Amino acid sequence: MKKNGFTLVELLGVIVIMAVIIAIAVAGFNIISKSVKEKSYENKIKYIENMAANYGDATGDSAVFVDTLVKNGYLDADNENGDILDPRDNSLLNCYIVDIYYDNSRRWKNL
């Protein structure tokens, strides 16, 4: 008898191996994706703090809403509604207040 194809056991074995490889790939992708989003969030916070410091230097204010920075042109909005979005979960950052502290001519920022 001539064998023309694969047996059911062989096909199931290949499917199981592929499922394990895909599960490992998806888990790795999720870890990398979370890391990239966290780093993007940290960079956005640093940028917001720097723009708040520039705003504080120009106006003399010691605290400012993120929304005020957008309305005064210090920050570019992430969408047409004028929103600044958290890259981790797309929540709004507009309602956050950035405090600017001055100590011995050194500027401290806190969001």
N, CA, C and O atoms as a GROMACS GRO file, in nm:
protein
  444
    1MET      N    1   0.084  -0.117   0.000
    1MET     CA    2   0.000   0.000   0.000
    1MET      C    3   0.090   0.124   0.000
    1MET      O    4   0.186   0.133   0.076
    2LYS      N    5   0.056   0.217  -0.084
    2LYS     CA    6   0.134   0.339  -0.098
    2LYS      C    7   0.079   0.446  -0.005
    2LYS      O    8  -0.042   0.469   0.001
    3LYS      N    9   0.170   0.513   0.069
    3LYS     CA   10   0.128   0.617   0.165
    3LYS      C   11   0.133   0.752   0.093
    3LYS      O   12   0.239   0.794   0.046
    4ASN      N   13   0.018   0.822   0.084
    4ASN     CA   14   0.010   0.949   0.011
    4ASN      C   15  -0.001   1.072   0.099
    4ASN      O   16   0.013   1.182   0.046
    5GLY      N   17  -0.025   1.062   0.227
    5GLY     CA   18  -0.048   1.178   0.311
    5GLY      C   19  -0.001   1.157   0.453
    5GLY      O   20   0.068   1.060   0.484
    6PHE      N   21  -0.040   1.251   0.538
    6PHE     CA   22  -0.002   1.246   0.679
    6PHE      C   23  -0.114   1.179   0.758
    6PHE      O   24  -0.230   1.182   0.719
    7THR      N   25  -0.074   1.120   0.868
    7THR     CA   26  -0.174   1.060   0.955
    7THR      C   27  -0.235   1.167   1.045
    7THR      O   28  -0.181   1.277   1.058
    8LEU      N   29  -0.345   1.134   1.104
    8LEU     CA   30  -0.412   1.228   1.193
    8LEU      C   31  -0.324   1.264   1.312
    8LEU      O   32  -0.323   1.379   1.356
    9VAL      N   33  -0.251   1.169   1.363
    9VAL     CA   34  -0.162   1.193   1.478
    9VAL      C   35  -0.051   1.290   1.439
    9VAL      O   36  -0.018   1.379   1.518
   10GLU      N   37   0.005   1.275   1.321
   10GLU     CA   38   0.110   1.367   1.275
   10GLU      C   39   0.055   1.509   1.260
   10GLU      O   40   0.121   1.605   1.300
   11LEU      N   41  -0.062   1.523   1.204
   11LEU     CA   42  -0.123   1.656   1.188
   11LEU      C   43  -0.153   1.720   1.324
   11LEU      O   44  -0.129   1.839   1.343
   12LEU      N   45  -0.205   1.642   1.416
   12LEU     CA   46  -0.233   1.695   1.550
   12LEU      C   47  -0.104   1.736   1.621
   12LEU      O   48  -0.102   1.837   1.691
   13GLY      N   49   0.002   1.660   1.603
   13GLY     CA   50   0.131   1.695   1.661
   13GLY      C   51   0.182   1.828   1.608
   13GLY      O   52   0.231   1.911   1.685
   14VAL      N   53   0.171   1.851   1.478
   14VAL     CA   54   0.214   1.977   1.418
   14VAL      C   55   0.128   2.093   1.470
   14VAL      O   56   0.180   2.201   1.498
   15ILE      N   57  -0.001   2.071   1.483
   15ILE     CA   58  -0.091   2.177   1.533
   15ILE      C   59  -0.055   2.213   1.677
   15ILE      O   60  -0.054   2.331   1.713
   16VAL      N   61  -0.027   2.114   1.759
   16VAL     CA   62   0.010   2.141   1.899
   16VAL      C   63   0.141   2.218   1.906
   16VAL      O   64   0.153   2.314   1.983
   17ILE      N   65   0.239   2.178   1.827
   17ILE     CA   66   0.368   2.250   1.826
   17ILE      C   67   0.348   2.394   1.781
   17ILE      O   68   0.406   2.485   1.840
   18MET      N   69   0.268   2.416   1.677
   18MET     CA   70   0.242   2.552   1.630
   18MET      C   71   0.170   2.634   1.735
   18MET      O   72   0.199   2.753   1.752
   19ALA      N   73   0.076   2.573   1.807
   19ALA     CA   74   0.004   2.645   1.912
   19ALA      C   75   0.098   2.690   2.023
   19ALA      O   76   0.084   2.801   2.074
   20VAL      N   77   0.192   2.605   2.060
   20VAL     CA   78   0.290   2.641   2.164
   20VAL      C   79   0.377   2.757   2.116
   20VAL      O   80   0.402   2.851   2.192
   21ILE      N   81   0.423   2.751   1.994
   21ILE     CA   82   0.507   2.858   1.939
   21ILE      C   83   0.430   2.989   1.933
   21ILE      O   84   0.484   3.094   1.967
   22ILE      N   85   0.306   2.986   1.890
   22ILE     CA   86   0.223   3.107   1.883
   22ILE      C   87   0.199   3.164   2.022
   22ILE      O   88   0.204   3.285   2.040
   23ALA      N   89   0.172   3.079   2.120
   23ALA     CA   90   0.149   3.126   2.258
   23ALA      C   91   0.273   3.197   2.312
   23ALA      O   92   0.262   3.300   2.378
   24ILE      N   93   0.390   3.142   2.285
   24ILE     CA   94   0.515   3.206   2.330
   24ILE      C   95   0.534   3.340   2.260
   24ILE      O   96   0.575   3.438   2.323
   25ALA      N   97   0.505   3.346   2.131
   25ALA     CA   98   0.521   3.470   2.054
   25ALA      C   99   0.425   3.579   2.104
   25ALA      O  100   0.464   3.695   2.116
   26VAL      N  101   0.302   3.541   2.130
   26VAL     CA  102   0.203   3.640   2.178
   26VAL      C  103   0.243   3.693   2.315
   26VAL      O  104   0.232   3.813   2.340
   27ALA      N  105   0.288   3.607   2.403
   27ALA     CA  106   0.332   3.651   2.536
   27ALA      C  107   0.450   3.747   2.524
   27ALA      O  108   0.454   3.849   2.592
   28GLY      N  109   0.546   3.714   2.439
   28GLY     CA  110   0.660   3.803   2.418
   28GLY      C  111   0.619   3.936   2.360
   28GLY      O  112   0.671   4.040   2.400
   29PHE      N  113   0.527   3.934   2.266
   29PHE     CA  114   0.477   4.057   2.206
   29PHE      C  115   0.410   4.146   2.310
   29PHE      O  116   0.431   4.267   2.311
   30ASN      N  117   0.329   4.086   2.397
   30ASN     CA  118   0.261   4.164   2.500
   30ASN      C  119   0.360   4.229   2.596
   30ASN      O  120   0.339   4.343   2.638
   31ILE      N  121   0.464   4.159   2.632
   31ILE     CA  122   0.565   4.215   2.723
   31ILE      C  123   0.637   4.331   2.656
   31ILE      O  124   0.656   4.436   2.717
   32ILE      N  125   0.675   4.314   2.532
   32ILE     CA  126   0.745   4.420   2.458
   32ILE      C  127   0.653   4.540   2.437
   32ILE      O  128   0.695   4.654   2.452
   33SER      N  129   0.528   4.514   2.403
   33SER     CA  130   0.431   4.621   2.381
   33SER      C  131   0.410   4.703   2.508
   33SER      O  132   0.405   4.826   2.502
   34LYS      N  133   0.398   4.638   2.621
   34LYS     CA  134   0.380   4.707   2.748
   34LYS      C  135   0.502   4.792   2.780
   34LYS      O  136   0.488   4.905   2.828
   35SER      N  137   0.620   4.740   2.755
   35SER     CA  138   0.743   4.813   2.781
   35SER      C  139   0.753   4.938   2.694
   35SER      O  140   0.793   5.045   2.741
   36VAL      N  141   0.716   4.925   2.568
   36VAL     CA  142   0.720   5.040   2.476
   36VAL      C  143   0.619   5.146   2.518
   36VAL      O  144   0.650   5.265   2.515
   37LYS      N  145   0.500   5.104   2.558
   37LYS     CA  146   0.399   5.200   2.602
   37LYS      C  147   0.443   5.272   2.729
   37LYS      O  148   0.420   5.392   2.743
   38GLU      N  149   0.505   5.201   2.821
   38GLU     CA  150   0.553   5.262   2.946
   38GLU      C  151   0.662   5.365   2.917
   38GLU      O  152   0.663   5.473   2.977
   39LYS      N  153   0.754   5.333   2.828
   39LYS     CA  154   0.861   5.425   2.792
   39LYS      C  155   0.804   5.547   2.721
   39LYS      O  156   0.849   5.659   2.744
   40SER      N  157   0.706   5.526   2.636
   40SER     CA  158   0.641   5.637   2.567
   40SER      C  159   0.572   5.729   2.667
   40SER      O  160   0.576   5.851   2.652
   41TYR      N  161   0.508   5.671   2.769
   41TYR     CA  162   0.443   5.750   2.873
   41TYR      C  163   0.546   5.834   2.949
   41TYR      O  164   0.524   5.953   2.972
   42GLU      N  165   0.658   5.772   2.987
   42GLU     CA  166   0.762   5.846   3.059
   42GLU      C  167   0.815   5.962   2.975
   42GLU      O  168   0.838   6.072   3.028
   43ASN      N  169   0.836   5.940   2.846
   43ASN     CA  170   0.884   6.047   2.758
   43ASN      C  171   0.781   6.159   2.745
   43ASN      O  172   0.816   6.277   2.742
   44LYS      N  173   0.654   6.122   2.738
   44LYS     CA  174   0.548   6.224   2.726
   44LYS      C  175   0.541   6.308   2.854
   44LYS      O  176   0.523   6.429   2.847
   45ILE      N  177   0.555   6.244   2.969
   45ILE     CA  178   0.552   6.317   3.097
   45ILE      C  179   0.669   6.414   3.105
   45ILE      O  180   0.652   6.528   3.148
   46LYS      N  181   0.787   6.370   3.064
   46LYS     CA  182   0.904   6.459   3.065
   46LYS      C  183   0.882   6.578   2.973
   46LYS      O  184   0.916   6.692   3.007
   47TYR      N  185   0.824   6.552   2.856
   47TYR     CA  186   0.797   6.661   2.762
   47TYR      C  187   0.695   6.759   2.820
   47TYR      O  188   0.713   6.880   2.810
   48ILE      N  189   0.589   6.707   2.880
   48ILE     CA  190   0.488   6.793   2.941
   48ILE      C  191   0.551   6.877   3.052
   48ILE      O  192   0.523   6.996   3.064
   49GLU      N  193   0.635   6.815   3.134
   49GLU     CA  194   0.700   6.888   3.242
   49GLU      C  195   0.790   6.999   3.188
   49GLU      O  196   0.793   7.108   3.244
   50ASN      N  197   0.864   6.972   3.080
   50ASN     CA  198   0.950   7.074   3.021
   50ASN      C  199   0.868   7.189   2.963
   50ASN      O  200   0.905   7.306   2.978
   51MET      N  201   0.758   7.158   2.899
   51MET     CA  202   0.673   7.264   2.843
   51MET      C  203   0.606   7.343   2.955
   51MET      O  204   0.585   7.464   2.942
   52ALA      N  205   0.572   7.276   3.065
   52ALA     CA  206   0.515   7.347   3.180
   52ALA      C  207   0.619   7.440   3.240
   52ALA      O  208   0.585   7.551   3.283
   53ALA      N  209   0.744   7.398   3.244
   53ALA     CA  210   0.851   7.484   3.294
   53ALA      C  211   0.869   7.606   3.205
   53ALA      O  212   0.889   7.717   3.253
   54ASN      N  213   0.860   7.586   3.073
   54ASN     CA  214   0.867   7.699   2.981
   54ASN      C  215   0.751   7.795   3.004
   54ASN      O  216   0.768   7.917   3.003
   55TYR      N  217   0.632   7.739   3.024
   55TYR     CA  218   0.514   7.821   3.053
   55TYR      C  219   0.534   7.897   3.184
   55TYR      O  220   0.501   8.015   3.193
   56GLY      N  221   0.586   7.828   3.286
   56GLY     CA  222   0.611   7.892   3.415
   56GLY      C  223   0.713   8.005   3.403
   56GLY      O  224   0.698   8.109   3.467
   57ASP      N  225   0.817   7.985   3.323
   57ASP     CA  226   0.917   8.091   3.301
   57ASP      C  227   0.854   8.212   3.234
   57ASP      O  228   0.888   8.326   3.267
   58ALA      N  229   0.763   8.188   3.140
   58ALA     CA  230   0.701   8.298   3.065
   58ALA      C  231   0.597   8.372   3.148
   58ALA      O  232   0.581   8.493   3.134
   59THR      N  233   0.524   8.300   3.233
   59THR     CA  234   0.412   8.362   3.304
   59THR      C  235   0.439   8.384   3.453
   59THR      O  236   0.371   8.465   3.516
   60GLY      N  237   0.535   8.314   3.509
   60GLY     CA  238   0.561   8.324   3.652
   60GLY      C  239   0.471   8.236   3.736
   60GLY      O  240   0.478   8.240   3.859
   61ASP      N  241   0.386   8.156   3.672
   61ASP     CA  242   0.297   8.066   3.745
   61ASP      C  243   0.377   7.950   3.805
   61ASP      O  244   0.481   7.911   3.751
   62SER      N  245   0.328   7.896   3.915
   62SER     CA  246   0.396   7.782   3.978
   62SER      C  247   0.320   7.652   3.957
   62SER      O  248   0.367   7.546   4.000
   63ALA      N  249   0.205   7.657   3.893
   63ALA     CA  250   0.128   7.538   3.861
   63ALA      C  251   0.043   7.567   3.738
   63ALA      O  252  -0.001   7.680   3.716
   64VAL      N  253   0.022   7.464   3.658
   64VAL     CA  254  -0.056   7.482   3.536
   64VAL      C  255  -0.124   7.350   3.500
   64VAL      O  256  -0.068   7.243   3.521
   65PHE      N  257  -0.245   7.360   3.446
   65PHE     CA  258  -0.314   7.243   3.393
   65PHE      C  259  -0.253   7.205   3.259
   65PHE      O  260  -0.208   7.292   3.184
   66VAL      N  261  -0.252   7.077   3.229
   66VAL     CA  262  -0.204   7.031   3.099
   66VAL      C  263  -0.292   7.091   2.989
   66VAL      O  264  -0.242   7.126   2.882
   67ASP      N  265  -0.420   7.103   3.015
   67ASP     CA  266  -0.513   7.161   2.918
   67ASP      C  267  -0.475   7.306   2.885
   67ASP      O  268  -0.489   7.348   2.770
   68THR      N  269  -0.428   7.381   2.984
   68THR     CA  270  -0.385   7.519   2.961
   68THR      C  271  -0.264   7.523   2.869
   68THR      O  272  -0.251   7.613   2.786
   69LEU      N  273  -0.175   7.427   2.884
   69LEU     CA  274  -0.057   7.420   2.796
   69LEU      C  275  -0.099   7.396   2.652
   69LEU      O  276  -0.038   7.452   2.559
   70VAL      N  277  -0.200   7.315   2.632
   70VAL     CA  278  -0.250   7.289   2.496
   70VAL      C  279  -0.315   7.416   2.440
   70VAL      O  280  -0.288   7.454   2.326
   71LYS      N  281  -0.399   7.480   2.519
   71LYS     CA  282  -0.471   7.599   2.471
   71LYS      C  283  -0.378   7.716   2.443
   71LYS      O  284  -0.409   7.800   2.358
   72ASN      N  285  -0.265   7.723   2.511
   72ASN     CA  286  -0.170   7.833   2.489
   72ASN      C  287  -0.059   7.797   2.391
   72ASN      O  288   0.034   7.876   2.372
   73GLY      N  289  -0.068   7.681   2.329
   73GLY     CA  290   0.025   7.643   2.224
   73GLY      C  291   0.157   7.583   2.270
   73GLY      O  292   0.248   7.568   2.189
   74TYR      N  293   0.170   7.550   2.396
   74TYR     CA  294   0.292   7.488   2.445
   74TYR      C  295   0.298   7.339   2.413
   74TYR      O  296   0.406   7.282   2.402
   75LEU      N  297   0.181   7.276   2.398
   75LEU     CA  298   0.173   7.134   2.364
   75LEU      C  299   0.082   7.117   2.243
   75LEU      O  300  -0.017   7.188   2.228
   76ASP      N  301   0.116   7.021   2.159
   76ASP     CA  302   0.029   6.983   2.048
   76ASP      C  303  -0.063   6.872   2.096
   76ASP      O  304  -0.018   6.775   2.157
   77ALA      N  305  -0.190   6.886   2.066
   77ALA     CA  306  -0.289   6.787   2.108
   77ALA      C  307  -0.272   6.658   2.028
   77ALA      O  308  -0.221   6.659   1.916
   78ASP      N  309  -0.315   6.548   2.088
   78ASP     CA  310  -0.308   6.418   2.023
   78ASP      C  311  -0.424   6.392   1.927
   78ASP      O  312  -0.416   6.303   1.842
   79ASN      N  313  -0.531   6.469   1.942
   79ASN     CA  314  -0.645   6.454   1.850
   79ASN      C  315  -0.709   6.590   1.826
   79ASN      O  316  -0.665   6.691   1.881
   80GLU      N  317  -0.812   6.592   1.743
   80GLU     CA  318  -0.876   6.719   1.706
   80GLU      C  319  -0.957   6.781   1.820
   80GLU      O  320  -0.997   6.897   1.810
   81ASN      N  321  -0.981   6.707   1.926
   81ASN     CA  322  -1.055   6.761   2.041
   81ASN      C  323  -0.965   6.837   2.139
   81ASN      O  324  -1.015   6.893   2.237
   82GLY      N  325  -0.836   6.841   2.112
   82GLY     CA  326  -0.743   6.909   2.202
   82GLY      C  327  -0.703   6.825   2.322
   82GLY      O  328  -0.664   6.879   2.426
   83ASP      N  329  -0.711   6.694   2.308
   83ASP     CA  330  -0.680   6.604   2.420
   83ASP      C  331  -0.535   6.559   2.416
   83ASP      O  332  -0.477   6.539   2.310
   84ILE      N  333  -0.477   6.544   2.535
   84ILE     CA  334  -0.348   6.479   2.552
   84ILE      C  335  -0.380   6.342   2.610
   84ILE      O  336  -0.442   6.331   2.716
   85LEU      N  337  -0.336   6.236   2.541
   85LEU     CA  338  -0.373   6.100   2.579
   85LEU      C  339  -0.255   6.026   2.640
   85LEU      O  340  -0.141   6.041   2.598
   86ASP      N  341  -0.287   5.945   2.741
   86ASP     CA  342  -0.189   5.856   2.802
   86ASP      C  343  -0.165   5.740   2.706
   86ASP      O  344  -0.259   5.670   2.671
   87PRO      N  345  -0.040   5.719   2.660
   87PRO     CA  346  -0.016   5.613   2.562
   87PRO      C  347  -0.039   5.472   2.615
   87PRO      O  348  -0.051   5.378   2.537
   88ARG      N  349  -0.045   5.455   2.746
   88ARG     CA  350  -0.065   5.322   2.802
   88ARG      C  351  -0.208   5.274   2.788
   88ARG      O  352  -0.231   5.157   2.758
   89ASP      N  353  -0.306   5.365   2.809
   89ASP     CA  354  -0.446   5.322   2.806
   89ASP      C  355  -0.539   5.423   2.740
   89ASP      O  356  -0.661   5.408   2.746
   90ASN      N  357  -0.483   5.526   2.677
   90ASN     CA  358  -0.558   5.631   2.607
   90ASN      C  359  -0.651   5.710   2.698
   90ASN      O  360  -0.751   5.764   2.651
   91SER      N  361  -0.620   5.719   2.826
   91SER     CA  362  -0.697   5.804   2.915
   91SER      C  363  -0.649   5.948   2.899
   91SER      O  364  -0.540   5.973   2.848
   92LEU      N  365  -0.732   6.043   2.941
   92LEU     CA  366  -0.700   6.185   2.925
   92LEU      C  367  -0.601   6.233   3.031
   92LEU      O  368  -0.612   6.196   3.148
   93LEU      N  369  -0.507   6.315   2.988
   93LEU     CA  370  -0.412   6.376   3.081
   93LEU      C  371  -0.439   6.526   3.096
   93LEU      O  372  -0.367   6.594   3.168
   94ASN      N  373  -0.542   6.578   3.028
   94ASN     CA  374  -0.568   6.722   3.029
   94ASN      C  375  -0.600   6.778   3.167
   94ASN      O  376  -0.572   6.895   3.193
   95CYS      N  377  -0.657   6.699   3.254
   95CYS     CA  378  -0.700   6.750   3.384
   95CYS      C  379  -0.588   6.747   3.488
   95CYS      O  380  -0.608   6.791   3.602
   96TYR      N  381  -0.471   6.696   3.452
   96TYR     CA  382  -0.359   6.691   3.547
   96TYR      C  383  -0.297   6.830   3.564
   96TYR      O  384  -0.294   6.911   3.472
   97ILE      N  385  -0.248   6.855   3.684
   97ILE     CA  386  -0.181   6.981   3.716
   97ILE      C  387  -0.032   6.953   3.727
   97ILE      O  388   0.010   6.857   3.791
   98VAL      N  389   0.047   7.039   3.663
   98VAL     CA  390   0.192   7.028   3.672
   98VAL      C  391   0.240   7.135   3.767
   98VAL      O  392   0.219   7.254   3.743
   99ASP      N  393   0.304   7.096   3.876
   99ASP     CA  394   0.361   7.190   3.972
   99ASP      C  395   0.505   7.220   3.933
   99ASP      O  396   0.580   7.130   3.896
  100ILE      N  397   0.542   7.346   3.942
  100ILE     CA  398   0.677   7.388   3.909
  100ILE      C  399   0.736   7.450   4.035
  100ILE      O  400   0.686   7.550   4.086
  101TYR      N  401   0.843   7.390   4.085
  101TYR     CA  402   0.908   7.437   4.207
  101TYR      C  403   1.042   7.500   4.172
  101TYR      O  404   1.115   7.450   4.087
  102TYR      N  405   1.073   7.609   4.239
  102TYR     CA  406   1.202   7.675   4.221
  102TYR      C  407   1.278   7.669   4.352
  102TYR      O  408   1.225   7.709   4.456
  103ASP      N  409   1.399   7.619   4.349
  103ASP     CA  410   1.481   7.608   4.468
  103ASP      C  411   1.626   7.640   4.430
  103ASP      O  412   1.689   7.564   4.356
  104ASN      N  413   1.678   7.750   4.480
  104ASN     CA  414   1.815   7.792   4.452
  104ASN      C  415   1.844   7.796   4.302
  104ASN      O  416   1.942   7.738   4.254
  105SER      N  417   1.757   7.863   4.229
  105SER     CA  418   1.768   7.881   4.084
  105SER      C  419   1.759   7.750   4.006
  105SER      O  420   1.791   7.746   3.887
  106ARG      N  421   1.716   7.647   4.070
  106ARG     CA  422   1.699   7.519   4.001
  106ARG      C  423   1.551   7.489   3.991
  106ARG      O  424   1.478   7.502   4.089
  107ARG      N  425   1.508   7.450   3.876
  107ARG     CA  426   1.366   7.429   3.850
  107ARG      C  427   1.331   7.282   3.874
  107ARG      O  428   1.399   7.192   3.824
  108TRP      N  429   1.224   7.258   3.950
  108TRP     CA  430   1.176   7.122   3.976
  108TRP      C  431   1.034   7.113   3.922
  108TRP      O  432   0.952   7.202   3.944
  109LYS      N  433   1.007   7.006   3.853
  109LYS     CA  434   0.876   6.988   3.793
  109LYS      C  435   0.813   6.862   3.851
  109LYS      O  436   0.882   6.765   3.880
  110ASN      N  437   0.683   6.866   3.868
  110ASN     CA  438   0.614   6.750   3.922
  110ASN      C  439   0.476   6.741   3.861
  110ASN      O  440   0.398   6.836   3.871
  111LEU      N  441   0.445   6.629   3.797
  111LEU     CA  442   0.314   6.609   3.737
  111LEU      C  443   0.233   6.516   3.824
  111LEU      O  444   0.118   6.485   3.792
   0.00000   0.00000   0.00000
